[in-house]
Amino acid sequence: MWTNIDSLDYEGAIYRPPSEARSIILQVTVGCSHNKCTFCTSFKDKRFRIKDQTTVVEDLKKAARLYPKIKRLFIADGDALVMPMSYWQWLMPAIREHLPWVERIGVYATGRAIRKKTMEDLHWLRDYRLGIIYLGVESGDPQTLAYVNKESTAEQLIEAGQKVKAAGISLSVTVLLGIAPTGRSLAHGQHTGQLLTAMNPDYVGALSVIMCEDTELDKLVKQGEHQVSTSAEILMELREMLIHTELSKGMFMANHASNYLPLKVEMPWGKADAIAMLDAAINGRVHLRSESLRAL
């Protein structure tokens, strides 16, 4: 997350994937078009809209002066891929005109936004240097997806992920530990692993949920209707997920600051060692990150 950045025109807190830490961050949309996930507060203070072209052009001119050597650009906010192709067909040539040295463009997307794009659309975006799409899956378990109010089913998410891969664009998928309804933790882990296997993404990022004040999930906790997972339950859920994940190659990363046990697994070769590490942690033989050090 970036906040209080004065160089370009940023509205509210700006969120970007960890891998985009050294990228130019261009906010083209404000907020998230779905904005109904029960665990999320990221965009609750924003009403979704697309910025006017004049503002974006001014930001591109500033970026050209400020970042003449940065070769990656990330388009914010929450699910910017949802923009209609008519806007993309203006934006991507504008980026090329003002920042010709940029080699890769990244963007967050929902499953719905991807499904609405045709293969021709995705190929066009790829040819204009859209190199990676970050898809927030959260779970492959139907009951968990409905519980957290995601806008896509597991089948629709698989379809979207496979579509990105077929278009020749790198796919990075985010999954979330600790969000399953009470009693479905291992089912969430198993079904999510199976979903990842069907998608075969280039990157997987597993984060652990941190309860945020005033989210719907937090309200369920306070009402006694949702039980917060213990660190051991989170580790067992991650273990189950990893057991059921078969990737031809790529990285499975659970090294986000929200996680109790940082893992960075090169798939498929590092899977067995990672499971052994999880077993050791579950049995108390590996030190875990303390609750006070976990962060979003």
N, C-alpha and C positions, 0 to 999 in steps of 0.2 A: 504494500500500500504506500502511496505517496500522498502527502498532505502539504498544504501551504506552499505550493510551488508557484513562483511568480513569473517565470520566464515565458511560458505560453499561457493561453487562455484555458484555465482549469476551473471547473465548477464542482465544488465539494471535494470529498476525498476521492483520490484516483487509485484504483486497484489494477495491478498487473501481475502476471505470473512471475515467479522467482527467476525464471530463465530470461526474462526481459529486463533484468536489472540495469543493463548497460545500453538499453535501447532508447531511441527517441519515443516519447509517449505523446501521441496525438489524440486528443479527446474530440471525437467526431460526433458521438452520441452521448447523451446525458441519461444516466440511469440504466435500468433493465426493463425490457418490454414485458417480461413475465412478472418478476418482482413479487412472487407469492410463495416462495419456498419457506417452510415454517422455521427453518434454522437460521435464516440469513437476515442480517440487518444492513448489508453493504449499501443498498440503494434505496432504503425506505424513505429517505429525506429528499428523494429526487423523483420527478415525474418524467417519464421517458419522452425524449424528443431527439430529433436530429438537428445538429447545429446548421446555421445558414452558411452558405458557401463563402461569403465574404469573411466571416470569422475564421474559417478553416484556412483560407488562402493567406490571411495575415499570420496565422500560426506557422504555416509552411515557410513563409518568408523569414520569420524569426528563427525557425529551426535551421534554415539554410545558413544563417549567420552564426548561430550558436553552436551547431553540431556538424561542422563540415567533414568530419572524419568518421562519424558513427554510421555503421552500415546496416543497422537493424532498426526497424520502426514497429511499434505496437499501437494498434488503433483501439482506443477505449471508447465507450465504457463497457457495461456488462455483457452485452450480446450484440456487438456492432454488426455482425454478419447479417442481422435481420434487416438492415437497410435495403430498400429496393435496388434492383440492378441499375436503374436509371441514375441513382446517386453514385453508386460504385463506378459507373462508366464515366462519370465526371471526376470522381475523387482519385482513382488510380492514375490516370494520365497527369493529373495535377501534382501528385506526389512525384511522379517520374520527372516532370518538368522542373520542379523546385529542388528535389533531392535526388539527382540522377545517380549518386553514389550508393544509395540504399540498395542492399542486395536481398534482404528478406523482410517481409511484412507479416506480422502476426495479428490474430484477432480472437477474441472470445466468441463462442457461439452456443446456442441452444440446439437441441435436436430438431426442434421445429424450424428454426432458421435454416439449418442445413437442408432439411427435406424440401423446403420451398425453393431452393436453388436447383436449377437443372444442371445436368452434367456439362452442358455447354457453358453455363454461367461459371461453374467452378473451374473449367479449363481456361476460360477467359481471365478469371482472377489469378489463377496460377501463372499464366503467361505475363501478367502484370506484377509478378513477384510476390503474390500471396504464398508464403512458403510454409506456414504452420497455422493450424486451427486448434484452439484450446476448447475442448468440449467438457462441460460439467455434467458428468453422468450421475455421480453420487452413489448409485446403487444399481444392481441388476435384479434385485428382488422386487417382484410386482407389489407386494404388500408394503414394502418400505417406500417405494417410489410414490405410492398413493398416500402414505402416511405423511410424507414431507411435502406433498403437493407439488411434485415435479410436473412439467407440462408434457412429458412424453412417457410412453410405456417402454419397457425393456426392449421389446421388438422394434419399436420406432427408433430407439437410441442405437441399437445394433445397425439398423438400416442406414442411419445417418453416418455412423462411424465408418462403415464399409464404403459409403459413397465418397467420403473425403479421401480415403486411401485409394480408391479406384481412380480418382481425379489426379493422383500424383502429388497430393499435398500432404505434408507431414501431419500426423494426428497425435495430440497430447490430451489424455483423458484424466480427469480428476474424479476420484472416488472419496467417499467420506465415511470414516469409521465412527461408530457410536450413535448413529441416527435411527437405527431400526426400532420398531415397536418392541416393548419389553417382551423378552422370550424369543425374539427372532434374530438375535445377533449372529449366530452361526449360519442361519439360512441366508441372511444378508451377505455374509462373507462368501458362502458357496456360490450363490447366484451371481454375485458381482464378478467373481473369478471366471465363471462360465461366460458372462457377457464380454469380459475383456478378451477371452480366448476367441470368441466369435468375431470381435472387432480387429484383433491383432494390431493395436496401436503402436506407434513408435516410442511413445513415452506414457507412463502411468504415474500419476502423483496421488499418493494416499495421504490424506489429512485426517486428523482426529477432531471431532466436533468440540467446540468450546461454547458453552451456553452463554448466549448474549441476552442482556436484559431486554424485556418487552418483545422478544420473538414469540411466536405461537408455541414453539417447542419449549421455551422457558416457562411459559404459562402452564403447560401441561405438567412440567416438573413440579411447579409450586402447588398445583392442584392434586398432586400425588398420582397422576395418570401416566407419567413417564419416568422411568428409573434411569438415572445417569449411570453410564457404564463405568465400572472400575478400570484401573489400568490393566489388570489381569484379563478382564473381559475384552478390552480393546486389543490386547496382544493376541488373544485366542481368535478373535474375529479376523485380524490381519493374517494370522497363520492359515486360517481356513480359506481366506481369499487367495493367498499366494499358492496354496496347494492346488487350487482349481484353476489357476491361471497358467495357460500355456501360450507363450509368445514365440514366434519364429526368431525374433531378435528384439533388441530395444532395451529400455531402462525402466525398471519398476522402482520408484523412489518413494520412500516413506520417511524422508529426512526433513520434513517441514517442522517449523518450531512448535507446532501444535502436538507433535507426536512424542510419545514416551520413550521410544527406542528408535533412534535414527538409523534407517537402512537405505542403502543404495545398491540395487541389485541389477547386474547385467544379465539379461535373460538370453537364453535359458540356462547358461552355464552357472550362474551364481545362485540359482534357486535353492538347491539343497543346502548350501552353507547358510543362506538366510533363514531357512526353516529351522536349522540347528540353532542358530542364534536366538530365534524366537523361543524355541523350547528352553534354552538356557535362561532366558529372561523370565519366562513364565514360572520356572522353578526357582527363581530368586538368585541365580548365579551371575546375573549381569545387572549393573547399575542402571536405573531408569532416570530419565529427566524428571526433576521434581515438578509438582503441580505449579509452584510459584514461577517456574521458568518457562512454562508453556505459554505460547502466544499465537495470535492469529497471523 
